Amino acid sequence: MKLVRLVKLKHKKTFERHRGENMNIAVLLKQVPDTTAKITISAGKVDESLVSKWSMSPYDEYALESGLQMKEASGGVLIAITCGPERAKKMLTDAAAVGADTLVHISDEGVKDSTHVQKLLAAAVKKFGADIVLCGKQAADTNGGSTGPGVAEILEVACVTLVSEVNYEDGKITTIRPSSMGTEKVSLNGMGVFAFDKGSSELRRPNVRGIMMAKKKVIESITSGDLGVELGISNITLDSQTPPPAKAAGQKFEGAEHVPTVVSKLRNEANVI
Amino acid sequence: MRIMAYEALDFYDVDSLLSDEERMVRDMVRDWVDEEVIPNIEKACRDGVFPDEWRVALGEMGVLGAPLKGYGCPGLSYTAYGVICRELERGDSGLRSFASVQGSLAMYPIWDFGSEEQKNHYLPKMASGEWIGCFGLTEPDYGSNPGDMITKAEDKGDHYLLNGAKMWITNGTIAEIAVVWAKLDGVIRGFIVEKNDPGFSAPEMKGKHSLKASVTSELVFQDCKIPKDRMLPDVKGLRGPFSCLNNARFGISWGALGSAQACFDSAKDYALSRIQFNHPIASYQLVQNKLAWMLREITKGQLLAYHLALKKDSGTWIPEHISLAKMNNVDIALEIARVARDIHGANGILDEYPIMRHMANLESVKTYEGTHDIHNLIIGRHITGIQAFTREV
């Protein structure tokens, strides 16, 4: 049985524009190598030019879906924001095809680490007057998990992580997240950043009408300068990247006499029984 | 989390020529086929049903009647229509047949030859998938020679009376409406017959070893009475059905490549993992020769289909162009399926692999919408100026 614990978060600051209804919903998206794409390392770094397919990071898809549902329930505008290279614009068009209204691409020129990305995203959230921010709990490529909390810190608002759904009810934003006892329902009476785990809703598919509308949508391209953000220096250097170690060859056993050995291996080595 | 395992064989990067919109449509259909069709297709074939949720999904995606504009239709390019057919047929030819019949054979004639009232009444509901359509041209005794059809319509003053029978009708039993070609005073005309019209029935044909996930039916008209406003006003003669068939055949020329790609992918994966004489069979020259031949033919077929799509979109095509592409691409797809079965060895006959299903499907695809031989005769007539269909020159 799942226990539901109710938690009320005190936020540090409310958004000035929080109106409850017809909210501006910002969804922070990242384009990552598709989870099935082959990753090639050359000279100690991932060679991005060899990535065959780029996709929206899967947790971000749940954030987007939740944002679309919120927009449909209470009205409002969904602002899809990404910080990345030119190729990331395609992902914004994909977001538009399922219903994103405003598309914002922040150039990643000069971006050295995730704190830079957070600064830019937070500045864009302010610039576009968002009332609520949704994002994935971590990106499928770096798995850093810092964007949501980092953006919340800069904006001085609450951050709820690992959420599976976000709803607007009676002037409050409520969300569901796991707790040590099962799940907990957390409510905020102000602005917050919500970092999504796998959501509880099925992701919507685009359709032809959405794709044709998306084609006509203009992507607002902005730079750190446009946002008035001084990126500054970075204390972090990515020294090298290495592929995971090659999987050890499998072992083959034939004949009933090996059953005790196999069982022992499954129990003690593979830890599956 | 979405499954995105499929990476299409595209040796000459032909898909890079697609517009962004066409690529997005491709990805939408491709993802749906991966997630909903491929995991369920073998069961659908075993049960001999076309899953109704596929009808709903095709309608929701908005791909039915892809290149038609207005009346709630998608208004995409013919290139996009081709891409949709290719992605659907990678799942199964029966699925692509459903979409071909709905869009090119049932919606198209209403869109091109129907009255405003007919277009407004039927097309939006057909584009959304709410109403399924079918197309009645072929008869038990008249396949390649539809001009001699027996089905006839009589003008009874305030209604038409239809008598006759059609055969091999995809979607027939599940259709709300049928676009039926019949002779009125000796001239072929198109009529819209609705499911509940008196004197109309559409029994399903059972026992197929091919296109098992597609519904195939007879259409029977026994003093079938239909209102006067159901005749398509703007077309007479074989031009009507042949216009529809041109569009459907165009879709097939792309669709067959989807089947071929599915067979190639399976054969490649199997050859790389199947060990004989201590080495993967992919390392043997005879197998590599087969895989190289498959890639060669698929690549040529892709270029043919893409260029034909450009001609369709620019209006510079002739029916012979379509005949060549339909004939070639189905022919190579069928041969690729057979060679893929060979590479799979005995495993190739199991439904664990898509091979035998695609092969059996393609036997139908080779025959329907103009048989392989008829398309050769169409091209033969183009080359020589002499028609060789009939002795009555």
Contacts between the chains, C-beta under 8 A, distances in Angstrom:
chain1	res1	chain2	res2	distance
A	34	B	4	5.2
A	35	B	1	7.4
A	35	B	4	6.7
A	36	B	4	5.0
A	36	B	5	5.1
A	36	B	7	7.8
A	52	B	7	6.3
A	53	B	4	7.1
A	53	B	7	7.3
A	55	B	4	6.6
A	58	B	1	5.1
A	58	B	2	7.3
A	61	B	2	7.7
A	90	B	20	7.5
A	93	B	20	6.9
A	93	B	24	7.2
A	94	B	24	7.0
A	97	B	24	6.2
A	97	B	28	7.9
A	198	B	1	7.1
A	203	B	2	7.0
A	205	B	28	6.3
A	205	B	31	7.3
A	205	B	32	6.4
A	205	B	60	7.4
A	205	B	61	6.5
A	206	B	24	6.9
A	206	B	28	5.1
A	206	B	61	7.8
A	207	B	28	7.4
A	207	B	60	6.0
A	207	B	61	5.0
A	207	B	62	4.4
A	208	B	25	6.4
A	208	B	28	7.9
A	208	B	61	6.5
A	208	B	62	3.5
A	208	B	63	6.0
A	208	B	66	7.6
A	208	B	74	4.5
A	208	B	76	6.4
A	209	B	62	5.4
A	209	B	74	7.7
A	211	B	21	5.9
A	211	B	24	4.6
A	211	B	25	6.0
A	211	B	28	7.0
A	212	B	21	6.7
A	212	B	74	8.0
A	212	B	75	7.5
A	214	B	24	7.3
A	215	B	20	6.6
A	215	B	21	5.1
